[in-house]
Amino acid sequence: MILESQLIKKHQPLYNRKLRYAYKVITLHKIMLPNRILSLTFRETERIRPNDLENIVGVFKSRKEVISYLTDLAKSNGLCPRYLNLEKPARAAPCFWSQLGWCRGVCCGRETPARYNLRVLEALGRVSIRKWPFPGPVLIRESEGHDHRGYIIDRWCLVAEADFDRDNLNVSEYDGTFDNDTYRILVRFIGNPKNAGRITPLLPGSLQKSGLPAVWQTHQIVP
């Protein structure tokens, strides 16, 4: 299956410019509280830009899905539901799970904030959005060889469709928002060494396109 089918046809109407529609997702965030305990909170959003990903732990389709994820995360790692926003806070009282032995007691002083925070980060490290492996956007060719068509990707977000030759690079803008399905496709594609020849890093410079989040150039695009 060519990249176009994976990123556009498979996920219509999300990335088809003619069939765009408003959609909402739930984003999960890390917050350091005044008591130095790391808390996880979630909120509904309609659009995730590349710059937003630095502060996002994960993206979910619904409130039900993120609550299920946090519940499993807490049970598997002995985390406190109070600091995962699964239980309402209560003054000077341990969480209900600590009474059952499921929480290790950061909410009542049995576990230090430093130790708890480390365990939270370790648990999240197995499921968090991966760090973008390039210094900037990349152009992914649709096929090997002399193909003159591809896609501009920036921090896991599909930014534009590109048509290029030796002297020009013309782009057609997309929404440039983050999507979990596209993210998983790109993780597999970029992680496969066989695809390295189809990926060209783009550098800050001369490419001008109204509405795109940056201007880029590359000296590596050779038809």
N, C-alpha and C positions, 0 to 999 in steps of 0.2 A: 504493500500500500504506500503510495507516494505521500510526502509530507503534507501536501495540500489536503488530501483526503483525511488525514489524521487530525489536522488542526482546524479545518473549516467544515468539510462536508459531514464528518462524523458528529460534529457538535452544533450544527445549525439548529436554531437561528442565532446562537450566541455570538458567533464571529462573522456571520454573513452580513455585510453592510446593508443589504436590502431588507433584511429580516431582523434587524436589531430590536430588542425589547428590554424593558426595565426588569431587573431581577435583584433579589436581595440574598445576601449570605450572612453567616454569623462568623465574626472574627474573634479569635482568642488572643488576649494580651497579657503580658507580664507587668506587674506593678509592685514597686517596693514601698511598703507601708511605713509610717513613722516609727513603728516598733521594730523595724528592720526585718520584718518577715515578708517573704515573697508571696504575693497573691496573684491569682489568675482570675481575670474577668473577661466577660464576653459581651459583644454588642452587635446589633444588626447594622449592616451597611449595604449600599447599592453598588459601590464601585471601589476597587482596590487598585491603586496606582503602584508602579514599581517602588517609588520612594516610601510607600506605606509599609512595605514588607519588613523593614528593619525592626519594627515594633510589633509585628504580628507573630504569634506562636503557631497558629494553625487557622485553617479556613474550613467551615462546615456549612452544609446545606440548610440546616434547620436548628432551632433551639433544642429540639429533642435529641438531635445527633450530638451536639456539643455536650449536653448534660450526660448522655450515655458515655461519651468518651471520658469526661472528667470523673465520673463515678468509677469506671474501670481503672483509670489512672490512679485514683486514690486507693482503691482496694488492693491493687497490685503492688503499690509502693508504700503503703502505710501513711499516706498523706492526710492532712487535715481537711475535711469537707468545708469547714468554715472559711478557710483561706482559698478555697476553690469556688467559692460562691455557691455551694450546694446546701449550705445551712446558714440560717440567719445568726449573726453574732449575738452573744449573751454576755453580760458583764460578769467578770470574775467567776466564770463557770467553764469547765472543760466542755468540749463538743461531745455530742452523743456517741460518736464513734469511739472516742477515747475510753468511754465507759465499757465498751464492748471489746476493747483491745485492738481495734482496727487502726486507730490513729496513734502515733507514737508519742503524742502529748506536747507538741509545740504550743498548743493553745492553753496549756496549764503549767508550763515550765518544766516538764519532764524531758523535753528535748530543746536544745539551744536553737535560736534562729539560724545561726551559721550552718549548723549541721542539717537542719531542715531545708534551708535554701539550696544547699549542695545536692541534696537528694531530689529536690524538685527539678533542678537543672539537668541532672543525670537522667531522670525519667523523661523529660521533654526532649532531650537530645536524641532519643531513639525515634521520635515521631515529628520533630519540628521541620519546618520548611528548610530545605538545604540552602547553604550559602551559594550565591551565584558564582560559578567558577571562573568568570572572566572579569577583567578590569572595567569593562563597559559593555555596550550592546554588541551583538554578533549578527552576521548575515548567514543564514542557513540555506544553502543551495537545494533546490528541489531534487536534483540528481547529480551524479558524478560527471566529470568531464566538462564539456563546453556549454552546459545548460545556463541560460541567461535569466533565470527566474528563481526567486527565493523569498525568504521571509526574514524580517528584522525582529529579533527577540531581545528584550531588555529585562534582565532580572526575572526570568520565567514568564514575562508578559509578551503576547503577540502584539507588536507595535505597528507593523506595516508589511505590505506585500511589495516586493522589489523586482523591477525589471532593469537590467543593466547591460552595458556594453563596455568597450575599452575606455570610453571618454565620459560616459554619463551613468548616473544611477537615479532612476525615477521611482518614487515610492507612492503607494496608495495607502492612506492612513486607515488604521483600525482603531478600535476603542482603547487598546493598550491596557486592559484591565487583567487582573490575575484570575485564573480559573483553575480549580483543582485538577480537572481532567487533562487539560493542556499541560499543566505542571508535571503530572505523572508521565505523559508522553515524552516531554522534553527531557526529564531525568533519565529515562531509558535511552533516548536517542543520543544525548550528549555523552552519556556514560559508556556508550559502545565505541570502542576504538576504531571500528570499521567506518564510522561516520566522520572521523576527524577531518578528512579531506573536503567535506561539505560545509565546514564551519569556518567562517572568516571573521576574526575580531574587527570591530569598527572603532576608530579613534576619533576623539574630539576634533572638529575641523570645519570643513567647508560645505557639507551637504545641507542644503536649505530646503525645509518643508514646513509650511505653515501648519501649526497645530501639533507638531511632534514635540516631545518633551526635551529634545536636544538637537544639536546639529553635529553631524558626523562626517568623517571621510575615511577612506581606506586606500592604501596603495597595493593591496593584495588581490584585488578583484581583476583577474586577467581572463578574458573570454577565450 
